[in-house]
Amino acid sequence: MKIYYKLPLLLLLTVPTLLSGQKRWSLEECIRHAWDNNLQIKMQELAVEQSENNLEQAKLNYIPTLNASLSHSMNWGRSVNLQNLEIIENKLTQSTSANARAGINLFEGFAKGNEVKSRTLQKEISTEEVSKIKNDISVEIARLYLQVLLSKEIVKTADQSILSVEQQVERTRKMVDAGSLAYSSLLEMEAQLAAERVQVVNARNQLKGALLSLVQLLDLENTSGFDIQEVNVDFMIQGFNGESVDELYELSQSLPQIKSAELKLKNSDIQLSLAKGRTLPTVSFSAGYGSYYSDSREQPFFDQFNENRNPSIGFGLSIPIFNNFQAKTAVKNAKLGVKSSQIEVRSRRQMLYKEIQQANNDAFAFYERYLASERNVKAMEESFRYVQQKFDVGALNTTDYSVAKANLFKAQSEYFQSKYQYVFQLKILDFYKGKPISL
């Protein structure tokens, strides 16, 4: 029975362990979850399925059409008696007819073949659009993920900062009680402590905001306890002299926004061929079979159907002569569509080149900023140690100590910001190289 007295103690030991073992999301897990659950991606995937259906229908258009009809009519009124042609009598007459007809266009300006090509390209375009959305979401998740890591660094720094100030407050209080310092020194240190607490609150709120933004992008239903894995990004930071923009541009030609524009250009060429094909004659073939029955004759139903058989075949030729210049206008618009697609390809390539130029320039700028902020932090830390020593021996007032403390925290914050901004730019450059985004 003594074990029951130990249950509360076991729970106290177990709960922290369970909490510490709570799932932490990696960047790759965040990206995979977004790909599987993002509604924008799901909508575009439906567009892919729709384009697959349209492609299947374009292939099925090669099959002849087949239609059948069956009708039965009833008539009341005067009619000639077929047994005695001189007698006209009032009676009900009924008749039944059945027909089946198949038809196919043998030639229609290569429309069916071009339609299959066009639907195939539209399917590929829809697929590229899915990839583009996934890439955009991956980049945004990486940005928010690094923002959370940055916020965590600032929170740690703020916690360490407030801890040291709390220790100084206790030390100052003892010195004031001993008569070594004026009471005003304690008030100044307590004011500094209050400022440090505000700093901690701001840092924690910034972290909560970053986590919330990431959670919202992931469309998570249960957001309680969401957290990410700790990642040491220092190993990613190496010497950087800039990348070759032209080489990055060549490597990035497989990005979906470029492939999609190129596919649209091919499709516009096919649309031009379709428009030109509508100016050509159409050759069609049809075949039919039918029969009928009437109760005005005394022959049995199936005998009449057998005697009244009416098979038929036919060929048709349709030549467009004048249609209010609709075909000519369609060809003109299709040519404009080709030119528009050509401009779109050039525009996207030009935009991509500028984006790569900017990303490369930003990476170099953030790297230099990182190096400068790193040197600044080391200088500030050394300066603060000197201030700390002077303050501990009473050779420096509280105001100078507070200013030095604030400058150190500012330098540390700038250092962390430049570090994670630089890492993000490296991920962007990797993205243009065709590498998956990961940490």
Beta strands, then each sheet from edge to edge (+ up, - down):
strand 1: 65-80
strand 2: 88-107
strand 3: 282-294
strand 4: 312-318
sheet 1: 1+ 2- 3+ 4-
end
